[in-house]
């Protein structure tokens, strides 16, 4: 995003800094299983499937 983009944006704060302020990306804070659960809860099943395919060993439920 350019400086000009920040000036005309509805939310003047760069979203990257908002994520950093919140402690970083959710998948690095909570773990893959929790991140996949959150993706599904927020209607992002397609992204959850991508994460499951990328990290099948981390995404599976262990008994």
C-alpha positions in Angstrom: 0.0 0.0 0.0 1.3 3.4 -0.9 1.3 6.5 1.3 -1.4 7.9 -1.0 -3.4 4.7 -0.4 -3.3 5.3 3.3 -4.5 8.9 2.9 -7.6 7.9 1.0 -8.3 4.7 2.9 -11.4 4.3 5.0 -9.2 2.9 7.8 -6.0 5.0 7.8 -4.1 2.4 9.8 -2.2 -0.2 7.7 -3.7 -3.6 8.5 -0.2 -5.2 8.9 0.4 -3.0 12.0 -3.0 -3.9 13.4 -2.1 -7.6 13.2 1.3 -6.9 14.8 -0.4 -4.9 17.6 -2.7 -7.9 18.2 0.3 -10.2 18.7 0.9 -11.4 15.2 -1.0 -13.7 12.8 -3.4 -16.0 14.5 -1.9 -19.2 12.9 1.4 -18.4 14.6 -0.2 -17.6 18.0 -2.7 -20.4 18.4 -1.4 -23.3 16.4 -2.7 -24.8 13.2 -5.7 -26.7 14.7 -7.1 -23.6 16.4 -6.5 -21.5 13.3 -8.3 -24.0 11.1 -11.2 -24.0 13.6 -11.3 -20.2 13.4 -11.3 -20.2 9.6 -14.3 -22.6 9.6 -16.2 -20.6 12.2 -15.8 -17.4 10.1 -17.0 -19.0 6.9 -13.6 -19.6 5.3 -13.8 -23.3 4.7 -11.8 -23.0 1.5 -8.9 -21.5 3.3 -9.2 -24.1 6.1 -9.0 -26.9 3.5 -5.8 -25.3 2.1 -4.3 -25.3 5.6 -5.3 -28.9 6.2 -3.7 -29.9 2.9 -0.5 -28.0 3.7 -0.2 -29.3 7.2 -2.0 -32.6 7.5 0.1 -33.9 10.4 -0.6 -30.7 12.4 -4.2 -30.5 11.5 -5.3 -34.0 12.4 -6.9 -34.8 15.7 -4.6 -36.9 17.9 -6.2 -39.3 20.4 
